[in-house]
Amino acid sequence: MRAYVFAFAAMILVAFSTLSFAQPVEVAPKNPPVVRGNGGGDCDELRKACLNKGELGEKGEGNCAQYRERCKGQQ
């Protein structure tokens, strides 16, 4: 019986020690890098999506915010 208790305690000790060294894995960056200047070549597309969001039925897509952020100073 003591052997079982000892084995169980050792198992718990090993389990908790490995959990303390666990590192979170990041699959993709949370915020993609913001490209300023040419906007990555999609300023025209974002502008059209922003201006025509009513006709396209888009709500809360963030096209206007992306256009303002990426294409600042371009017209």
VEXVO-121065 format. One record per residue: residue number from 1; residue in three letters; x, y, z of N, C-alpha, C, O, CB in turn. Coordinates in nm, 2 decimals, padded with zeros to 4 digits. Glycine has a CB too. Example, Ala and Ser with C-alpha at 12.3 -4.5 7.8 and 13.67 -1.06 7.14 Angstrom:
REM VEXVO-121065
{site 1 'ala' {01.32 -00.57 00.78} {01.23 -00.45 00.78} {01.32 -00.33 00.78} {01.42 -00.33 00.85} {01.13 -00.45 00.90}} {site 2 'ser' {01.28 -00.22 00.71} {01.37 -00.11 00.71} {01.29 00.00 00.79} {01.34 00.11 00.80} {01.41 -00.06 00.57}} 
This chain:
REM VEXVO-121065
{site 1 'met' {00.08 -00.12 00.00} {00.00 00.00 00.00} {00.09 00.13 00.00} {00.06 00.23 -00.07} {-00.09 00.00 00.12}} {site 2 'arg' {00.20 00.12 00.07} {00.29 00.24 00.08} {00.35 00.26 -00.06} {00.37 00.38 -00.10} {00.40 00.22 00.18}} {site 3 'ala' {00.37 00.16 -00.13} {00.43 00.17 -00.26} {00.33 00.25 -00.36} {00.38 00.33 -00.44} {00.46 00.04 -00.32}} {site 4 'tyr' {00.20 00.22 -00.35} {00.10 00.29 -00.43} {00.10 00.44 -00.39} {00.09 00.52 -00.48} {-00.03 00.22 -00.41}} {site 5 'val' {00.10 00.47 -00.26} {00.09 00.61 -00.22} {00.22 00.68 -00.27} {00.21 00.79 -00.31} {00.08 00.61 -00.06}} {site 6 'phe' {00.33 00.62 -00.25} {00.46 00.68 -00.30} {00.45 00.70 -00.45} {00.49 00.81 -00.50} {00.58 00.59 -00.26}} {site 7 'ala' {00.41 00.60 -00.53} {00.40 00.62 -00.67} {00.30 00.73 -00.71} {00.33 00.80 -00.81} {00.36 00.48 -00.74}} {site 8 'phe' {00.19 00.73 -00.64} {00.09 00.84 -00.67} {00.15 00.98 -00.64} {00.13 01.07 -00.72} {-00.04 00.81 -00.59}} {site 9 'ala' {00.22 00.99 -00.53} {00.28 01.12 -00.49} {00.38 01.16 -00.59} {00.39 01.28 -00.63} {00.33 01.11 -00.35}} {site 10 'ala' {00.46 01.06 -00.64} {00.56 01.09 -00.74} {00.50 01.13 -00.87} {00.55 01.22 -00.94} {00.65 00.97 -00.76}} {site 11 'met' {00.39 01.07 -00.91} {00.32 01.10 -01.03} {00.27 01.25 -01.03} {00.28 01.32 -01.12} {00.21 01.00 -01.06}} {site 12 'ile' {00.21 01.28 -00.91} {00.16 01.42 -00.90} {00.27 01.52 -00.90} {00.26 01.62 -00.97} {00.08 01.43 -00.76}} {site 13 'leu' {00.38 01.49 -00.84} {00.50 01.58 -00.84} {00.55 01.60 -00.98} {00.58 01.72 -01.01} {00.61 01.52 -00.75}} {site 14 'val' {00.56 01.50 -01.06} {00.61 01.51 -01.19} {00.51 01.59 -01.28} {00.55 01.67 -01.36} {00.63 01.37 -01.25}} {site 15 'ala' {00.38 01.56 -01.26} {00.28 01.63 -01.34} {00.28 01.78 -01.31} {00.28 01.86 -01.41} {00.14 01.58 -01.31}} {site 16 'phe' {00.29 01.82 -01.19} {00.29 01.97 -01.15} {00.42 02.03 -01.19} {00.43 02.15 -01.23} {00.27 01.99 -01.01}} {site 17 'ser' {00.53 01.96 -01.19} {00.66 02.02 -01.23} {00.67 02.04 -01.38} {00.73 02.14 -01.42} {00.78 01.93 -01.18}} {site 18 'thr' {00.61 01.96 -01.46} {00.61 01.98 -01.60} {00.51 02.09 -01.64} {00.54 02.16 -01.74} {00.57 01.85 -01.67}} {site 19 'leu' {00.40 02.11 -01.57} {00.31 02.21 -01.60} {00.37 02.35 -01.57} {00.34 02.45 -01.63} {00.18 02.20 -01.51}} {site 20 'ser' {00.46 02.36 -01.47} {00.52 02.49 -01.44} {00.61 02.53 -01.55} {00.64 02.65 -01.56} {00.59 02.48 -01.31}} {site 21 'phe' {00.66 02.44 -01.63} {00.75 02.48 -01.74} {00.68 02.50 -01.87} {00.75 02.53 -01.97} {00.86 02.38 -01.75}} {site 22 'ala' {00.55 02.48 -01.87} {00.48 02.49 -02.00} {00.48 02.63 -02.05} {00.46 02.73 -01.97} {00.33 02.44 -01.98}} {site 23 'gln' {00.50 02.65 -02.18} {00.50 02.78 -02.24} {00.38 02.79 -02.34} {00.35 02.69 -02.40} {00.63 02.80 -02.32}} {site 24 'pro' {00.31 02.91 -02.34} {00.20 02.92 -02.44} {00.26 02.93 -02.58} {00.36 02.98 -02.61} {00.13 03.05 -02.41}} {site 25 'val' {00.18 02.87 -02.67} {00.22 02.86 -02.81} {00.14 02.96 -02.89} {00.01 02.96 -02.88} {00.21 02.72 -02.87}} {site 26 'glu' {00.20 03.05 -02.96} {00.13 03.15 -03.04} {00.13 03.11 -03.18} {00.24 03.10 -03.25} {00.20 03.29 -03.02}} {site 27 'val' {00.01 03.08 -03.24} {00.00 03.03 -03.37} {00.02 03.14 -03.47} {00.09 03.13 -03.57} {-00.13 02.95 -03.39}} {site 28 'ala' {-00.05 03.25 -03.45} {-00.04 03.37 -03.54} {-00.03 03.49 -03.45} {-00.08 03.49 -03.34} {-00.16 03.37 -03.63}} {site 29 'pro' {00.03 03.59 -03.50} {00.03 03.72 -03.42} {-00.10 03.78 -03.40} {-00.19 03.77 -03.49} {00.13 03.82 -03.49}} {site 30 'lys' {-00.13 03.84 -03.29} {-00.26 03.89 -03.26} {-00.29 04.02 -03.35} {-00.40 04.03 -03.39} {-00.27 03.93 -03.11}} {site 31 'asn' {-00.19 04.10 -03.36} {-00.21 04.22 -03.45} {-00.11 04.22 -03.56} {00.01 04.23 -03.54} {-00.19 04.35 -03.36}} {site 32 'pro' {-00.16 04.20 -03.68} {-00.07 04.20 -03.80} {00.00 04.34 -03.81} {-00.06 04.44 -03.77} {-00.14 04.17 -03.93}} {site 33 'pro' {00.12 04.34 -03.87} {00.19 04.47 -03.88} {00.11 04.57 -03.97} {00.05 04.53 -04.07} {00.33 04.45 -03.93}} {site 34 'val' {00.11 04.69 -03.93} {00.04 04.79 -04.01} {00.14 04.85 -04.11} {00.25 04.89 -04.08} {-00.02 04.91 -03.92}} {site 35 'val' {00.09 04.84 -04.24} {00.18 04.89 -04.35} {00.13 05.03 -04.38} {00.02 05.06 -04.41} {00.17 04.80 -04.47}} {site 36 'arg' {00.22 05.13 -04.36} {00.18 05.27 -04.39} {00.24 05.31 -04.52} {00.33 05.24 -04.58} {00.24 05.36 -04.28}} {site 37 'gly' {00.18 05.41 -04.58} {00.23 05.45 -04.71} {00.14 05.40 -04.82} {00.04 05.46 -04.85} {00.38 05.41 -04.73}} {site 38 'asn' {00.18 05.30 -04.88} {00.10 05.25 -04.99} {-00.01 05.16 -04.95} {-00.09 05.11 -05.03} {00.19 05.17 -05.09}} {site 39 'gly' {-00.02 05.12 -04.82} {-00.13 05.04 -04.77} {-00.13 04.90 -04.81} {-00.23 04.83 -04.81} {-00.26 05.10 -04.80}} {site 40 'gly' {-00.01 04.86 -04.86} {-00.01 04.72 -04.91} {-00.07 04.70 -05.05} {-00.09 04.59 -05.09} {-00.07 04.63 -04.81}} {site 41 'gly' {-00.11 04.81 -05.11} {-00.17 04.81 -05.24} {-00.32 04.79 -05.24} {-00.38 04.77 -05.35} {-00.11 04.70 -05.32}} {site 42 'asp' {-00.38 04.79 -05.12} {-00.53 04.77 -05.12} {-00.61 04.89 -05.07} {-00.72 04.88 -05.03} {-00.56 04.65 -05.03}} {site 43 'cys' {-00.55 05.01 -05.09} {-00.62 05.13 -05.04} {-00.75 05.15 -05.13} {-00.85 05.19 -05.07} {-00.53 05.25 -05.05}} {site 44 'asp' {-00.74 05.13 -05.26} {-00.86 05.15 -05.34} {-00.97 05.06 -05.30} {-01.08 05.10 -05.29} {-00.82 05.14 -05.49}} {site 45 'glu' {-00.93 04.94 -05.28} {-01.03 04.83 -05.24} {-01.09 04.87 -05.11} {-01.22 04.85 -05.09} {-00.97 04.69 -05.24}} {site 46 'leu' {-01.01 04.91 -05.01} {-01.07 04.94 -04.88} {-01.15 05.07 -04.88} {-01.26 05.07 -04.82} {-00.95 04.97 -04.78}} {site 47 'arg' {-01.11 05.16 -04.97} {-01.19 05.28 -04.98} {-01.33 05.25 -05.04} {-01.43 05.30 -04.99} {-01.12 05.39 -05.07}} {site 48 'lys' {-01.33 05.17 -05.14} {-01.46 05.13 -05.21} {-01.55 05.05 -05.11} {-01.67 05.07 -05.10} {-01.43 05.05 -05.33}} {site 49 'ala' {-01.48 04.96 -05.03} {-01.56 04.89 -04.93} {-01.62 04.98 -04.83} {-01.73 04.95 -04.78} {-01.47 04.78 -04.87}} {site 50 'cys' {-01.54 05.08 -04.79} {-01.59 05.17 -04.69} {-01.71 05.26 -04.74} {-01.81 05.27 -04.67} {-01.47 05.26 -04.64}} {site 51 'leu' {-01.69 05.31 -04.86} {-01.79 05.40 -04.92} {-01.92 05.32 -04.95} {-02.03 05.38 -04.95} {-01.74 05.47 -05.04}} {site 52 'asn' {-01.91 05.19 -04.99} {-02.02 05.12 -05.04} {-02.07 05.01 -04.94} {-02.13 04.91 -04.98} {-01.99 05.05 -05.17}} {site 53 'lys' {-02.04 05.03 -04.81} {-02.07 04.93 -04.71} {-02.23 04.91 -04.70} {-02.27 04.80 -04.67} {-02.01 04.96 -04.58}} {site 54 'gly' {-02.30 05.01 -04.72} {-02.45 05.00 -04.72} {-02.50 04.91 -04.83} {-02.59 04.83 -04.81} {-02.51 05.14 -04.73}} {site 55 'glu' {-02.45 04.93 -04.95} {-02.49 04.85 -05.06} {-02.44 04.71 -05.05} {-02.51 04.61 -05.10} {-02.44 04.91 -05.19}} {site 56 'leu' {-02.33 04.69 -04.99} {-02.27 04.55 -04.97} {-02.33 04.48 -04.85} {-02.31 04.36 -04.84} {-02.12 04.56 -04.96}} {site 57 'gly' {-02.40 04.55 -04.77} {-02.46 04.49 -04.65} {-02.36 04.46 -04.54} {-02.39 04.37 -04.46} {-02.53 04.36 -04.69}} {site 58 'glu' {-02.25 04.53 -04.54} {-02.15 04.50 -04.44} {-02.17 04.59 -04.32} {-02.19 04.71 -04.34} {-02.01 04.52 -04.50}} {site 59 'lys' {-02.16 04.53 -04.20} {-02.17 04.61 -04.08} {-02.07 04.57 -03.99} {-02.05 04.45 -03.96} {-02.32 04.60 -04.01}} {site 60 'gly' {-01.99 04.66 -03.94} {-01.88 04.62 -03.84} {-01.77 04.55 -03.90} {-01.70 04.47 -03.83} {-01.94 04.55 -03.73}} {site 61 'glu' {-01.74 04.56 -04.03} {-01.63 04.48 -04.09} {-01.50 04.55 -04.07} {-01.39 04.49 -04.08} {-01.66 04.47 -04.24}} {site 62 'gly' {-01.50 04.68 -04.03} {-01.38 04.75 -04.00} {-01.31 04.80 -04.12} {-01.19 04.84 -04.12} {-01.28 04.66 -03.93}} {site 63 'asn' {-01.37 04.81 -04.24} {-01.31 04.85 -04.36} {-01.27 05.00 -04.35} {-01.16 05.04 -04.40} {-01.40 04.83 -04.48}} {site 64 'cys' {-01.36 05.08 -04.29} {-01.33 05.23 -04.29} {-01.21 05.25 -04.19} {-01.13 05.33 -04.22} {-01.45 05.30 -04.24}} {site 65 'ala' {-01.21 05.18 -04.08} {-01.10 05.20 -03.98} {-00.97 05.15 -04.05} {-00.87 05.22 -04.03} {-01.13 05.12 -03.85}} {site 66 'gln' {-00.97 05.04 -04.12} {-00.85 04.99 -04.18} {-00.81 05.09 -04.29} {-00.69 05.12 -04.31} {-00.87 04.85 -04.25}} {site 67 'tyr' {-00.90 05.15 -04.36} {-00.87 05.25 -04.47} {-00.80 05.37 -04.40} {-00.70 05.41 -04.45} {-00.99 05.29 -04.55}} {site 68 'arg' {-00.86 05.42 -04.30} {-00.80 05.54 -04.23} {-00.66 05.51 -04.18} {-00.57 05.59 -04.18} {-00.89 05.59 -04.12}} {site 69 'glu' {-00.64 05.39 -04.12} {-00.52 05.35 -04.06} {-00.41 05.33 -04.16} {-00.30 05.38 -04.15} {-00.53 05.23 -03.97}} {site 70 'arg' {-00.44 05.25 -04.26} {-00.34 05.21 -04.36} {-00.31 05.32 -04.47} {-00.19 05.33 -04.51} {-00.38 05.09 -04.43}} {site 71 'cys' {-00.41 05.39 -04.51} {-00.40 05.48 -04.62} {-00.40 05.62 -04.58} {-00.44 05.71 -04.66} {-00.51 05.45 -04.72}} {site 72 'lys' {-00.35 05.65 -04.46} {-00.35 05.79 -04.41} {-00.26 05.88 -04.50} {-00.14 05.85 -04.53} {-00.29 05.79 -04.27}} {site 73 'gly' {-00.32 05.99 -04.55} {-00.24 06.08 -04.63} {-00.25 06.05 -04.78} {-00.19 06.13 -04.86} {-00.10 06.08 -04.59}} {site 74 'gln' {-00.32 05.95 -04.82} {-00.33 05.92 -04.96} {-00.47 05.95 -05.01} {-00.57 05.95 -04.93} {-00.30 05.77 -04.99}} {site 75 'gln' {-00.48 05.99 -05.14} {-00.61 06.02 -05.19} {-00.61 05.99 -05.34} {-00.71 06.01 -05.41} {-00.65 06.16 -05.17}} 
